[in-house]
Amino acid sequence: IEDISGEALMLEYFRMAFSDRPLRKAAFWNGLTDQYTNITFVWQVFINRVLIDSVLTSPPVEAFYSGMFPDSRSGKAILLVSLMILPHLMIVFLYRLKAQRRIMGMAVNQLQENLLRKYLSYN
């Protein structure tokens, strides 16, 4: 077993795992869920910039997004805070879906099935 390289073993595991259609589909959707969290991070940076530039500074900084928000500072603050909270609600929903996909359980089941099949086929 020590003669087998770790990279080759990992590649063989991926080949085995992704040959199973439900596991491959769950892994794809989990990857998309994780990318949504990355997009949310960029969104938060943008919203924080708008919040600092148009609400917290005096006088407000003029930028390309100046006409997109209400004129009052309190209206801008309420809108920006709600735009900061909404993605987190979506992340909670997506993480619940991610947990319901049971990707870890599917991977363990597949490994156990393959090991059992291998050792039961010996005479």
BAKOLRO-30724 format. One record per atom (N, C-alpha, C): residue number from 0; residue in three letters; atom name; y, z, x. Coordinates in Angstrom, 2 decimals. Last residue first. Layout:
ATOM  seq  type  atom    north       up     east
ATOM  NUM   ALA    CA        Y        Z        X
...
***
This chain:
ATOM  seq  type  atom    north       up     east
ATOM  122   ASN     N   -16.00    -3.01   -12.50
ATOM  122   ASN    CA   -17.37    -2.66   -12.85
ATOM  122   ASN     C   -17.88    -1.56   -11.96
ATOM  121   TYR     N   -12.65    -3.10   -13.80
ATOM  121   TYR    CA   -13.57    -2.94   -12.68
ATOM  121   TYR     C   -14.95    -2.55   -13.18
ATOM  120   SER     N   -11.02    -3.00   -15.99
ATOM  120   SER    CA   -11.73    -4.26   -15.76
ATOM  120   SER     C   -12.68    -4.19   -14.57
ATOM  119   LEU     N    -9.69    -0.64   -16.02
ATOM  119   LEU    CA   -10.82    -0.77   -16.92
ATOM  119   LEU     C   -11.61    -2.05   -16.69
ATOM  118   TYR     N    -7.62    -1.06   -14.24
ATOM  118   TYR    CA    -8.69    -0.15   -13.84
ATOM  118   TYR     C    -9.88    -0.17   -14.79
ATOM  117   LYS     N    -6.00    -2.96   -15.61
ATOM  117   LYS    CA    -6.49    -3.23   -14.26
ATOM  117   LYS     C    -7.69    -2.35   -13.92
ATOM  116   ARG     N    -5.42    -1.67   -18.02
ATOM  116   ARG    CA    -6.15    -2.94   -18.03
ATOM  116   ARG     C    -6.75    -3.23   -16.65
ATOM  115   LEU     N    -3.91     0.47   -17.03
ATOM  115   LEU    CA    -5.15     0.71   -17.75
ATOM  115   LEU     C    -6.02    -0.54   -17.77
ATOM  114   LEU     N    -1.71    -0.92   -15.95
ATOM  114   LEU    CA    -2.56    -0.09   -15.10
ATOM  114   LEU     C    -3.91     0.18   -15.75
ATOM  113   ASN     N    -0.71    -2.17   -18.28
ATOM  113   ASN    CA    -1.18    -2.99   -17.16
ATOM  113   ASN     C    -2.07    -2.19   -16.22
ATOM  112   GLU     N    -0.01     0.06   -19.86
ATOM  112   GLU    CA    -0.99    -0.92   -20.34
ATOM  112   GLU     C    -1.56    -1.73   -19.18
ATOM  111   GLN     N     1.93     1.27   -18.22
ATOM  111   GLN    CA     0.69     1.98   -18.52
ATOM  111   GLN     C    -0.39     1.02   -19.01
ATOM  110   LEU     N     3.92    -0.74   -18.24
ATOM  110   LEU    CA     3.30    -0.32   -16.98
ATOM  110   LEU     C     1.97     0.38   -17.23
ATOM  109   GLN     N     4.53    -0.73   -20.99
ATOM  109   GLN    CA     3.99    -1.94   -20.36
ATOM  109   GLN     C     3.32    -1.62   -19.03
ATOM  108   ASN     N     5.53     1.86   -21.33
ATOM  108   ASN    CA     4.34     1.42   -22.05
ATOM  108   ASN     C     3.71     0.20   -21.40
ATOM  107   VAL     N     7.82     1.69   -19.71
ATOM  107   VAL    CA     6.75     2.62   -19.36
ATOM  107   VAL     C     5.45     2.23   -20.05
ATOM  106   ALA     N     9.30    -0.22   -21.16
ATOM  106   ALA    CA     8.91    -0.49   -19.77
ATOM  106   ALA     C     7.77     0.42   -19.34
ATOM  105   MET     N     9.67     1.04   -23.62
ATOM  105   MET    CA     8.93    -0.23   -23.55
ATOM  105   MET     C     8.46    -0.52   -22.14
ATOM  104   GLY     N    11.20     3.26   -22.83
ATOM  104   GLY    CA     9.87     3.46   -23.39
ATOM  104   GLY     C     9.04     2.19   -23.35
ATOM  103   MET     N    13.52     1.93   -22.03
ATOM  103   MET    CA    12.76     2.71   -21.05
ATOM  103   MET     C    11.34     2.96   -21.55
ATOM  102   ILE     N    14.39     0.74   -24.42
ATOM  102   ILE    CA    14.00    -0.11   -23.29
ATOM  102   ILE     C    13.19     0.67   -22.25
ATOM  101   ARG     N    15.07     1.43   -27.11
ATOM  101   ARG    CA    13.96     2.06   -26.41
ATOM  101   ARG     C    13.49     1.24   -25.20
ATOM  100   ARG     N    17.06     0.81   -28.90
ATOM  100   ARG    CA    16.27    -0.30   -28.37
ATOM  100   ARG     C    15.05     0.18   -27.58
ATOM   99   GLN     N    18.47     3.09   -29.43
ATOM   99   GLN    CA    17.47     2.68   -30.41
ATOM   99   GLN     C    16.60     1.52   -29.91
ATOM   98   ALA     N    20.30     3.13   -27.35
ATOM   98   ALA    CA    19.24     4.14   -27.37
ATOM   98   ALA     C    18.12     3.74   -28.33
ATOM   97   LYS     N    21.91     1.00   -28.14
ATOM   97   LYS    CA    21.23     0.94   -26.86
ATOM   97   LYS     C    20.07     1.94   -26.81
ATOM   96   LEU     N    23.03     1.99   -30.48
ATOM   96   LEU    CA    22.13     0.83   -30.55
ATOM   96   LEU     C    21.30     0.71   -29.27
ATOM   95   ARG     N    24.56     4.01   -29.30
ATOM   95   ARG    CA    23.52     4.36   -30.26
ATOM   95   ARG     C    22.52     3.21   -30.40
ATOM   94   TYR     N    26.29     2.44   -27.80
ATOM   94   TYR    CA    25.35     3.32   -27.09
ATOM   94   TYR     C    24.24     3.80   -28.02
ATOM   93   LEU     N    27.74     1.20   -29.87
ATOM   93   LEU    CA    26.90     0.38   -29.00
ATOM   93   LEU     C    25.90     1.24   -28.22
ATOM   92   PHE     N    29.09     3.46   -30.95
ATOM   92   PHE    CA    28.18     2.67   -31.78
ATOM   92   PHE     C    27.23     1.85   -30.91
ATOM   91   VAL     N    30.62     4.18   -28.72
ATOM   91   VAL    CA    29.68     5.14   -29.29
ATOM   91   VAL     C    28.64     4.39   -30.14
ATOM   90   ILE     N    32.16     1.85   -28.46
ATOM   90   ILE    CA    31.24     2.23   -27.39
ATOM   90   ILE     C    30.20     3.23   -27.90
ATOM   89   MET     N    33.72     1.97   -30.77
ATOM   89   MET    CA    32.76     0.87   -30.61
ATOM   89   MET     C    31.74     1.20   -29.52
ATOM   88   LEU     N    35.25     4.17   -30.14
ATOM   88   LEU    CA    34.38     4.22   -31.31
ATOM   88   LEU     C    33.31     3.12   -31.23
ATOM   87   HIS     N    36.62     3.12   -27.98
ATOM   87   HIS    CA    35.68     4.22   -27.75
ATOM   87   HIS     C    34.74     4.41   -28.94
ATOM   86   PRO     N    38.33     1.19   -29.09
ATOM   86   PRO    CA    37.20     0.77   -28.24
ATOM   86   PRO     C    36.18     1.86   -28.00
ATOM   85   LEU     N    40.15     2.98   -30.59
ATOM   85   LEU    CA    39.21     2.04   -31.24
ATOM   85   LEU     C    38.08     1.57   -30.32
ATOM   84   ILE     N    41.93     4.33   -28.88
ATOM   84   ILE    CA    40.80     5.04   -29.49
ATOM   84   ILE     C    39.75     4.08   -30.03
ATOM   83   MET     N    43.92     2.56   -28.13
ATOM   83   MET    CA    43.14     3.22   -27.08
ATOM   83   MET     C    41.88     3.87   -27.64
ATOM   82   LEU     N    45.04     1.83   -30.51
ATOM   82   LEU    CA    44.37     0.78   -29.74
ATOM   82   LEU     C    43.57     1.35   -28.57
ATOM   81   SER     N    46.19     4.29   -31.13
ATOM   81   SER    CA    45.09     3.80   -31.97
ATOM   81   SER     C    44.33     2.67   -31.26
ATOM   80   VAL     N    48.14     4.32   -29.14
ATOM   80   VAL    CA    47.10     5.35   -29.14
ATOM   80   VAL     C    45.92     4.91   -30.00
ATOM   79   LEU     N    49.69     2.12   -29.95
ATOM   79   LEU    CA    49.00     2.09   -28.67
ATOM   79   LEU     C    47.90     3.14   -28.59
ATOM   78   LEU     N    50.69     2.99   -32.46
ATOM   78   LEU    CA    49.87     1.78   -32.36
ATOM   78   LEU     C    49.08     1.75   -31.06
ATOM   77   ILE     N    52.15     5.25   -31.66
ATOM   77   ILE    CA    51.05     5.38   -32.62
ATOM   77   ILE     C    50.13     4.18   -32.53
ATOM   76   ALA     N    54.03     4.06   -29.90
ATOM   76   ALA    CA    53.11     5.10   -29.42
ATOM   76   ALA     C    51.91     5.24   -30.35
ATOM   75   LYS     N    55.44     2.32   -31.60
ATOM   75   LYS    CA    54.67     1.80   -30.46
ATOM   75   LYS     C    53.63     2.80   -29.99
ATOM   74   GLY     N    56.59     4.24   -33.29
ATOM   74   GLY    CA    55.68     3.22   -33.84
ATOM   74   GLY     C    54.81     2.60   -32.75
ATOM   73   SER     N    58.20     5.57   -31.47
ATOM   73   SER    CA    57.12     6.31   -32.13
ATOM   73   SER     C    56.11     5.34   -32.75
ATOM   72   ARG     N    60.00     3.56   -30.73
ATOM   72   ARG    CA    59.10     4.14   -29.72
ATOM   72   ARG     C    57.94     4.88   -30.37
ATOM   71   SER     N    60.41     0.64   -32.77
ATOM   71   SER    CA    60.61     2.08   -32.52
ATOM   71   SER     C    59.58     2.59   -31.51
ATOM   70   ASP     N    59.47    -2.01   -33.00
ATOM   70   ASP    CA    60.67    -1.72   -32.21
ATOM   70   ASP     C    60.83    -0.24   -31.88
ATOM   69   PRO     N    55.94    -2.83   -32.57
ATOM   69   PRO    CA    57.12    -2.40   -33.35
ATOM   69   PRO     C    58.28    -2.03   -32.43
ATOM   68   PHE     N    54.87    -5.59   -30.44
ATOM   68   PHE    CA    54.78    -4.24   -30.95
ATOM   68   PHE     C    56.01    -3.89   -31.76
ATOM   67   MET     N    55.33    -8.10   -29.38
ATOM   67   MET    CA    54.06    -7.87   -30.07
ATOM   67   MET     C    53.99    -6.52   -30.77
ATOM   66   GLY     N    57.53    -8.54   -27.80
ATOM   66   GLY    CA    57.63    -8.88   -29.21
ATOM   66   GLY     C    56.39    -8.58   -30.02
ATOM   65   SER     N    56.63    -7.78   -25.21
ATOM   65   SER    CA    57.71    -7.04   -25.88
ATOM   65   SER     C    57.78    -7.34   -27.37
ATOM   64   TYR     N    54.85    -8.86   -23.46
ATOM   64   TYR    CA    54.31    -8.27   -24.69
ATOM   64   TYR     C    55.38    -7.57   -25.51
ATOM   63   PHE     N    56.18    -9.61   -21.18
ATOM   63   PHE    CA    55.69   -10.67   -22.05
ATOM   63   PHE     C    55.18   -10.13   -23.39
ATOM   62   ALA     N    58.91    -7.20   -21.00
ATOM   62   ALA    CA    57.73    -7.89   -20.48
ATOM   62   ALA     C    57.26    -8.91   -21.51
ATOM   61   GLU     N    61.32    -4.85   -20.12
ATOM   61   GLU    CA    61.03    -6.08   -20.86
ATOM   61   GLU     C    59.85    -6.80   -20.20
ATOM   60   VAL     N    61.04    -1.39   -20.33
ATOM   60   VAL    CA    60.92    -2.56   -19.46
ATOM   60   VAL     C    60.59    -3.77   -20.32
ATOM   59   PRO     N    63.36     0.76   -21.98
ATOM   59   PRO    CA    62.05     0.09   -21.92
ATOM   59   PRO     C    62.10    -1.16   -21.04
ATOM   58   PRO     N    65.60     2.77   -19.88
ATOM   58   PRO    CA    65.30     1.92   -21.04
ATOM   58   PRO     C    63.96     1.22   -20.87
ATOM   57   SER     N    62.86     4.78   -19.79
ATOM   57   SER    CA    64.13     4.63   -20.48
ATOM   57   SER     C    65.08     3.89   -19.56
ATOM   56   THR     N    59.34     4.85   -20.43
ATOM   56   THR    CA    60.49     4.58   -19.57
ATOM   56   THR     C    61.75     4.43   -20.40
ATOM   55   LEU     N    57.45     5.21   -22.46
ATOM   55   LEU    CA    57.83     6.35   -21.63
ATOM   55   LEU     C    59.03     6.10   -20.73
ATOM   54   VAL     N    57.21     2.72   -23.80
ATOM   54   VAL    CA    57.43     3.96   -24.55
ATOM   54   VAL     C    58.00     5.05   -23.64
ATOM   53   SER     N    56.86     0.51   -22.14
ATOM   53   SER    CA    57.67     0.35   -23.34
ATOM   53   SER     C    57.93     1.64   -24.10
ATOM   52   ASP     N    55.41     1.26   -19.78
ATOM   52   ASP    CA    56.57     0.36   -19.71
ATOM   52   ASP     C    57.45     0.40   -20.95
ATOM   51   ILE     N    53.37     2.98   -20.72
ATOM   51   ILE    CA    54.34     3.45   -19.74
ATOM   51   ILE     C    55.60     2.59   -19.74
ATOM   50   LEU     N    52.05     1.27   -22.54
ATOM   50   LEU    CA    52.55     2.58   -22.96
ATOM   50   LEU     C    53.62     3.09   -22.00
ATOM   49   VAL     N    51.32    -0.87   -20.92
ATOM   49   VAL    CA    52.26    -1.10   -22.02
ATOM   49   VAL     C    52.87     0.23   -22.47
ATOM   48   ARG     N    49.52     0.50   -19.25
ATOM   48   ARG    CA    50.71    -0.16   -18.69
ATOM   48   ARG     C    51.76    -0.39   -19.77
ATOM   47   ASN     N    47.59     1.31   -21.09
ATOM   47   ASN    CA    48.37     2.32   -20.36
ATOM   47   ASN     C    49.62     1.72   -19.75
ATOM   46   ILE     N    46.62    -1.21   -21.84
ATOM   46   ILE    CA    47.30    -0.38   -22.84
ATOM   46   ILE     C    48.12     0.71   -22.15
ATOM   45   PHE     N    45.44    -2.03   -19.38
ATOM   45   PHE    CA    46.52    -2.81   -20.00
ATOM   45   PHE     C    47.31    -1.95   -20.99
ATOM   44   VAL     N    43.49    -0.04   -19.06
ATOM   44   VAL    CA    44.52    -0.21   -18.03
ATOM   44   VAL     C    45.72    -0.97   -18.62
ATOM   43   GLN     N    41.93    -0.53   -21.32
ATOM   43   GLN    CA    42.63     0.74   -21.18
ATOM   43   GLN     C    43.74     0.66   -20.14
ATOM   42   TRP     N    40.90    -3.07   -20.70
ATOM   42   TRP    CA    41.75    -2.91   -21.88
ATOM   42   TRP     C    42.57    -1.62   -21.76
ATOM   41   VAL     N    39.27    -2.39   -18.55
ATOM   41   VAL    CA    40.41    -3.27   -18.31
ATOM   41   VAL     C    41.41    -3.16   -19.47
ATOM   40   PHE     N    37.41    -0.82   -20.01
ATOM   40   PHE    CA    38.17    -0.23   -18.91
ATOM   40   PHE     C    39.42    -1.08   -18.62
ATOM   39   THR     N    36.32    -2.71   -21.74
ATOM   39   THR    CA    37.10    -1.60   -22.30
ATOM   39   THR     C    37.94    -0.93   -21.22
ATOM   38   ILE     N    34.84    -4.21   -19.98
ATOM   38   ILE    CA    36.00    -4.84   -20.63
ATOM   38   ILE     C    36.91    -3.76   -21.21
ATOM   37   ASN     N    32.86    -2.32   -19.43
ATOM   37   ASN    CA    33.74    -2.81   -18.36
ATOM   37   ASN     C    35.00    -3.44   -18.93
ATOM   36   THR     N    31.66    -2.07   -21.92
ATOM   36   THR    CA    32.33    -0.90   -21.35
ATOM   36   THR     C    33.24    -1.31   -20.19
ATOM   35   TYR     N    30.60    -4.64   -22.14
ATOM   35   TYR    CA    31.66    -4.24   -23.06
ATOM   35   TYR     C    32.39    -3.01   -22.52
ATOM   34   GLN     N    28.58    -4.54   -20.25
ATOM   34   GLN    CA    29.76    -5.36   -19.96
ATOM   34   GLN     C    30.91    -5.03   -20.90
ATOM   33   ASP     N    26.75    -2.95   -21.61
ATOM   33   ASP    CA    27.38    -2.43   -20.40
ATOM   33   ASP     C    28.61    -3.25   -20.02
ATOM   32   THR     N    26.02    -4.74   -23.63
ATOM   32   THR    CA    26.65    -3.47   -23.97
ATOM   32   THR     C    27.37    -2.89   -22.77
ATOM   31   LEU     N    24.76    -6.72   -22.10
ATOM   31   LEU    CA    26.00    -7.03   -22.82
ATOM   31   LEU     C    26.75    -5.76   -23.22
ATOM   30   GLY     N    22.55    -5.22   -21.23
ATOM   30   GLY    CA    23.49    -5.77   -20.26
ATOM   30   GLY     C    24.82    -6.12   -20.91
ATOM   29   ASN     N    21.27    -4.77   -23.66
ATOM   29   ASN    CA    21.80    -3.62   -22.91
ATOM   29   ASN     C    22.80    -4.08   -21.86
ATOM   28   TRP     N    20.50    -7.37   -24.24
ATOM   28   TRP    CA    21.50    -6.72   -25.09
ATOM   28   TRP     C    22.08    -5.47   -24.42
ATOM   27   PHE     N    18.61    -7.78   -22.15
ATOM   27   PHE    CA    19.78    -8.67   -22.30
ATOM   27   PHE     C    20.88    -7.98   -23.11
ATOM   26   ALA     N    16.73    -5.82   -22.73
ATOM   26   ALA    CA    17.47    -5.75   -21.46
ATOM   26   ALA     C    18.73    -6.63   -21.52
ATOM   25   ALA     N    15.75    -6.76   -25.17
ATOM   25   ALA    CA    16.44    -5.47   -25.12
ATOM   25   ALA     C    17.27    -5.34   -23.84
ATOM   24   LYS     N    14.55    -9.17   -24.28
ATOM   24   LYS    CA    15.64    -9.21   -25.27
ATOM   24   LYS     C    16.44    -7.91   -25.24
ATOM   23   ARG     N    12.58    -8.16   -22.58
ATOM   23   ARG    CA    13.60    -9.07   -22.04
ATOM   23   ARG     C    14.80    -9.11   -22.97
ATOM   22   LEU     N    11.04    -6.73   -24.41
ATOM   22   LEU    CA    11.69    -6.03   -23.30
ATOM   22   LEU     C    12.81    -6.88   -22.71
ATOM   21   PRO     N    10.10    -8.79   -26.10
ATOM   21   PRO    CA    10.96    -7.71   -26.62
ATOM   21   PRO     C    11.70    -6.94   -25.52
ATOM   20   ARG     N     8.63   -10.48   -24.12
ATOM   20   ARG    CA     9.81   -10.95   -24.85
ATOM   20   ARG     C    10.67    -9.80   -25.42
ATOM   19   ASP     N     7.58    -9.95   -20.92
ATOM   19   ASP    CA     7.48    -9.40   -22.27
ATOM   19   ASP     C     8.76    -9.72   -23.03
ATOM   18   SER     N     8.38   -10.78   -18.51
ATOM   18   SER    CA     7.45   -11.67   -19.21
ATOM   18   SER     C     7.24   -11.21   -20.64
ATOM   17   PHE     N     9.89    -8.82   -17.40
ATOM   17   PHE    CA    10.60    -9.84   -18.17
ATOM   17   PHE     C     9.68   -10.90   -18.75
ATOM   16   ALA     N     7.92    -7.31   -16.07
ATOM   16   ALA    CA     8.69    -6.73   -17.17
ATOM   16   ALA     C     9.34    -7.81   -18.03
ATOM   15   MET     N     6.91    -9.05   -14.08
ATOM   15   MET    CA     6.02    -8.49   -15.09
ATOM   15   MET     C     6.81    -8.00   -16.31
ATOM   14   ARG     N     9.24    -9.52   -12.62
ATOM   14   ARG    CA     8.49   -10.65   -13.17
ATOM   14   ARG     C     7.57   -10.16   -14.29
ATOM   13   PHE     N     9.86    -6.93   -11.82
ATOM   13   PHE    CA    10.77    -7.68   -12.71
ATOM   13   PHE     C    10.06    -8.84   -13.36
ATOM   12   TYR     N     7.61    -6.43   -10.17
ATOM   12   TYR    CA     7.85    -5.61   -11.36
ATOM   12   TYR     C     8.77    -6.33   -12.34
ATOM   11   GLU     N     8.02    -8.34    -8.19
ATOM   11   GLU    CA     6.83    -8.44    -9.03
ATOM   11   GLU     C     6.98    -7.60   -10.29
ATOM   10   LEU     N    10.36    -7.30    -7.08
ATOM   10   LEU    CA    10.37    -8.64    -7.66
ATOM   10   LEU     C     9.17    -8.82    -8.59
ATOM    9   MET     N     9.36    -4.88    -6.09
ATOM    9   MET    CA    10.38    -4.87    -7.13
ATOM    9   MET     C    10.45    -6.22    -7.83
ATOM    8   LEU     N     7.60    -5.85    -4.14
ATOM    8   LEU    CA     7.09    -5.04    -5.23
ATOM    8   LEU     C     8.08    -5.00    -6.39
ATOM    7   ALA     N     9.37    -7.13    -2.42
ATOM    7   ALA    CA     8.32    -7.91    -3.09
ATOM    7   ALA     C     7.76    -7.15    -4.28
ATOM    6   GLU     N    10.88    -4.93    -1.57
ATOM    6   GLU    CA    11.53    -6.04    -2.28
ATOM    6   GLU     C    10.51    -6.85    -3.05
ATOM    5   GLY     N     9.05    -3.33    -0.20
ATOM    5   GLY    CA     9.67    -2.84    -1.43
ATOM    5   GLY     C    10.31    -3.94    -2.25
ATOM    4   SER     N     6.03    -4.86     0.96
ATOM    4   SER    CA     7.46    -4.59     1.08
ATOM    4   SER     C     8.03    -4.15    -0.27
ATOM    3   ILE     N     2.94    -3.45     1.72
ATOM    3   ILE    CA     3.70    -4.20     0.73
ATOM    3   ILE     C     5.18    -3.84     0.86
ATOM    2   ASP     N     1.76    -1.67     3.41
ATOM    2   ASP    CA     2.01    -3.02     3.92
ATOM    2   ASP     C     2.85    -3.85     2.96
ATOM    1   GLU     N     1.19     0.61     2.03
ATOM    1   GLU    CA     2.35     0.66     2.91
ATOM    1   GLU     C     2.72    -0.73     3.45
ATOM    0   ILE     N    -1.19     0.00     0.83
ATOM    0   ILE    CA     0.00     0.00     0.00
ATOM    0   ILE     C     1.25     0.00     0.87
***
